[in-house]
Amino acid sequence: MAVNSPLPVSADLKPVAGIELGYAEAGVRKANRKDLLVMKLAPTATVAGVFTLNRFCAAPVQICKTHLAQVSDAAPGLPIRALVINTGNANAGTGEEGLARANETCTELAGLLGVKPEQILPFSTGVILEPLPVDRIKAALPAAIGNLKADNWFNAAESIMTTDTQPKAASRTLTIGGKQVVMTGISKGAGMIKPNMATMLGYLAFDAKVPQALLNQLVKDAADQSFNCITIDGDTSTNDSFMLIATGAGELEITSADSAEYKELAAAVNALSQNLAHQIIRDGEGATKFIEITVEDGKSVEECRKIAYSIGHSPLVKTAFFASDPNLGRILAAIGYAGVDDLDVSKLNLYLDEVWVAKNGGRNPDYKEEDGQRVMKKSEIVVRVKLARGTAKASVWTCDLSHDYVTINADYRS
């Protein structure tokens, strides 16, 4: 059960002009479940993405990078016309054979849609080190194409799930420069989450027209403020991908990053991306608590984020939150080994929500353990660290670590 995260309502997920979505049951790993998704894009669409920095990046990630590299404002090449996503198999750690099977998927879908294979972006998620059952995927593609619809976002969110307990999706409609913009996004992920450039899988589309160079910048900025600020277990997946799609089918056209319109669009994209990222944390494998870690008054955003992640990754900190045990020395220890070598801990202050726990590097004389436990029992908690060495600030979102996390991952391939 996701932490304070209601199930998305299909009717609330707005169709985005210029993109259609269709799903199928391919039986990639399990029968009778949605596990294949096709997104068909209008010819006016531009697409940008960020991907895992894991050196063992999956075959589809490698192909996506190659296909996207051919497209630029100066040399449009062959625009991306479709995305295809399968669950149940990551097609990672599969070598040349994995690349061949991912390319085969692209070729098959391209033939069905009447486009070139280079205009297809493939994505996979699931078990690593197993061959992709490409024949099952190819056989199911006609069914996915057959139910392509603009209002299929809820089914699309369900079709990319693995250990997720519920689909993750959100929409937003806003007015920018007097013109309406509709955006909808989906994401998936519940374990193996410590993104490094992206999330497990995330797709966000809007109907404005944005040139390739600006979209490339926009997706990086959005990932940095959302998916690059979450951790469940500190593991960076081989398949992390976050894609931004500007369909160009609406009235708004962005031409400059300096324009007020671009800044409004970027703020909306960042907010929706953060919403999708938070849904991942709230649905963390076995999670019972949603935890925000904010580090303030640092020399740089980088060092603030380093300390926040050190706290968020710590199994000892996370299990203490699960037990509602205010063993808060664990947080101080995680700050101390974060790798900020010149940190003066004698100036550091630590808060749990409004409770002042550590003052100037030691236990606050006014702190009472019952106050700490009262906060620890909440389902949503804010950990705030003040470094007293600058003006920088960063936040990271995480969850607790429960018995169920071990059970889920021990049984994952069963």
NORHUBEL-V847454 format. One record per residue. RES is the residue in one small letter. PSI is psi as a letter, one per 30 degrees, with the letter a starting at -180 (* if undefined). D_FIRST is the distance of its C-alpha to the first C-alpha in Angstrom with 2 decimals. Layout:
RES;PSI;D_FIRST  RES;PSI;D_FIRST
//
This chain:
m;k;0.00  a;k;3.81  v;j;6.48  n;h;8.74  s;j;8.59  p;l;9.60  l;k;10.04  p;k;13.50  v;k;16.38  s;e;18.85  a;f;21.83  d;f;20.98  l;j;21.24  k;k;24.97  p;k;27.27  v;j;29.15  a;k;32.79  g;g;33.85  i;k;30.77  e;k;29.71  l;k;26.76  g;k;26.81  y;l;24.59  a;l;25.40  e;j;24.38  a;f;26.46  g;h;25.23  v;e;25.12  r;e;23.16  k;k;21.71  a;l;23.29  n;h;22.06  r;k;19.49  k;k;20.05  d;g;21.06  l;k;24.00  l;k;24.40  v;k;27.71  m;j;28.32  k;k;31.94  l;k;33.55  a;l;36.65  p;f;39.73  t;f;39.53  a;k;36.20  t;k;35.97  v;k;33.20  a;l;32.37  g;l;29.88  v;k;29.03  f;l;28.13  t;k;27.26  l;g;30.09  n;k;29.30  r;f;32.73  f;h;31.29  c;k;30.04  a;l;29.36  a;e;32.06  p;e;30.47  v;e;30.19  q;e;33.88  i;e;34.84  c;e;32.95  k;e;34.86  t;e;38.10  h;e;37.66  l;f;36.70  a;f;39.62  q;f;42.12  v;k;41.14  s;l;42.58  d;e;44.30  a;e;47.66  a;i;47.13  p;f;44.57  g;b;45.03  l;j;42.77  p;k;39.88  i;k;36.41  r;f;35.91  a;l;32.69  l;k;29.56  v;k;28.18  i;k;24.83  n;k;23.78  t;l;20.71  g;f;20.99  n;k;23.96  a;f;24.56  n;h;28.35  a;k;28.69  g;h;31.26  t;g;33.16  g;a;36.38  e;e;38.88  e;e;37.61  g;e;34.19  l;e;35.99  a;e;38.11  r;e;35.20  a;e;33.40  n;e;36.76  e;e;37.28  t;e;34.10  c;e;35.46  t;e;38.85  e;e;37.59  l;e;35.53  a;e;38.43  g;e;40.81  l;e;38.76  l;f;38.50  g;h;42.06  v;a;41.35  k;l;41.90  p;e;39.54  e;f;39.66  q;g;38.01  i;k;34.78  l;k;31.92  p;k;29.88  f;k;26.40  s;l;24.58  t;k;21.39  g;b;20.47  v;k;22.55  i;l;25.49  l;g;29.05  e;k;29.09  p;k;31.36  l;k;29.99  p;i;30.68  v;e;32.51  d;e;34.27  r;e;31.08  i;e;30.07  k;e;33.58  a;f;33.68  a;f;30.54  l;e;31.63  p;e;33.84  a;e;31.02  a;e;28.90  i;e;32.00  g;f;32.76  n;g;29.75  l;k;30.01  k;l;29.20  a;f;28.77  d;h;25.89  n;g;23.70  w;e;21.22  f;e;18.09  n;e;19.24  a;e;20.11  a;e;16.67  e;e;15.36  s;f;18.38  i;g;17.81  m;k;14.36  t;c;14.47  t;g;11.58  d;k;9.37  t;f;6.39  q;l;8.02  p;l;11.55  k;j;12.76  a;l;15.95  a;l;18.22  s;l;21.86  r;k;24.69  t;k;28.25  l;l;30.93  t;k;34.70  i;k;36.50  g;h;40.29  g;g;40.45  k;k;38.55  q;k;35.13  v;k;32.52  v;k;29.34  m;k;26.59  t;k;23.32  g;l;21.08  i;l;18.26  s;l;16.72  k;l;14.77  g;k;13.79  a;f;11.27  g;l;14.02  m;h;17.79  i;j;17.55  k;i;20.59  p;k;22.24  n;i;26.01  m;f;27.22  a;a;24.15  t;a;20.50  m;d;19.20  l;k;20.03  g;k;20.56  y;k;22.92  l;k;24.25  a;k;27.19  f;l;29.55  d;g;32.88  a;l;35.24  k;k;37.91  v;k;37.68  p;l;40.08  q;e;38.86  a;e;39.82  l;e;37.98  l;e;34.82  n;e;34.98  q;e;35.08  l;e;32.42  v;e;29.77  k;e;30.61  d;e;30.47  a;e;27.12  a;e;25.57  d;f;27.15  q;g;25.64  s;d;22.08  f;f;20.99  n;g;23.57  c;g;22.06  i;l;18.66  t;k;17.95  i;e;15.19  d;g;17.62  g;g;21.00  d;k;21.56  t;j;23.18  s;l;22.66  t;f;25.76  n;g;24.55  d;k;23.34  s;k;24.62  f;k;24.38  m;k;26.69  l;k;28.27  i;j;30.17  a;j;32.88  t;f;34.03  g;g;37.23  a;f;37.17  g;a;37.01  e;f;39.81  l;k;38.87  e;k;40.54  i;k;40.06  t;f;43.06  s;k;42.84  a;f;40.36  d;f;42.56  s;l;42.12  a;e;40.26  e;e;38.52  y;e;37.12  k;e;35.85  e;e;34.09  l;e;32.55  a;e;31.46  a;e;29.83  a;e;27.83  v;e;26.83  n;e;25.83  a;e;23.72  l;e;21.85  s;e;21.47  q;e;20.05  n;e;17.53  l;e;16.41  a;e;16.53  h;e;14.37  q;e;11.63  i;e;11.94  i;e;11.71  r;f;8.72  d;g;6.91  g;k;9.18  e;j;9.19  g;g;8.10  a;k;8.07  t;f;8.17  k;k;10.84  f;k;12.28  i;k;15.96  e;k;18.96  i;j;22.09  t;k;25.28  v;k;28.66  e;l;31.68  d;h;35.46  g;l;35.64  k;e;38.45  s;l;36.35  v;e;32.93  e;e;32.91  e;e;33.40  c;e;30.85  r;e;28.23  k;e;29.46  i;e;28.95  a;e;25.52  y;e;24.38  s;e;26.11  i;e;24.03  g;f;20.74  h;f;21.61  s;j;22.77  p;e;20.98  l;e;22.78  v;e;21.57  k;e;17.92  t;e;18.10  a;e;19.98  f;e;17.24  f;e;14.76  a;f;17.55  s;h;18.47  d;j;21.87  p;h;24.16  n;i;25.93  l;f;26.65  g;f;29.56  r;e;27.08  i;e;26.53  l;e;30.32  a;e;30.79  a;e;28.41  i;e;30.39  g;e;33.58  y;g;32.91  a;f;31.52  g;g;34.93  v;j;36.46  d;f;39.73  d;g;41.61  l;k;38.95  d;j;40.67  v;f;38.18  s;f;40.62  k;g;39.66  l;k;35.88  n;k;33.73  l;k;30.08  y;k;27.87  l;j;24.44  d;b;23.86  e;f;27.28  v;k;28.17  w;j;30.98  v;e;30.46  a;k;33.06  k;k;36.31  n;h;38.74  g;f;37.26  g;l;37.12  r;k;35.37  n;k;35.87  p;f;38.35  d;f;36.58  y;k;33.09  k;k;31.84  e;e;29.12  e;f;27.73  d;e;27.12  g;e;25.23  q;e;23.07  r;e;22.43  v;e;20.99  m;f;19.06  k;f;17.17  k;l;15.78  s;f;12.32  e;k;14.49  i;k;17.69  v;k;20.72  v;k;23.00  r;k;26.41  v;k;29.32  k;k;32.81  l;f;35.27  a;h;38.49  r;g;39.92  g;a;39.52  t;g;37.75  a;l;35.02  k;k;31.31  a;k;28.06  s;k;24.34  v;k;21.59  w;k;17.82  t;a;15.75  c;l;13.01  d;l;13.54  l;j;14.17  s;l;12.87  h;e;14.18  d;f;11.34  y;e;12.56  v;e;15.91  t;e;14.92  i;e;13.16  n;f;16.21  a;f;18.71  d;g;17.79  y;e;17.34  r;g;20.75  s;*;20.84
//
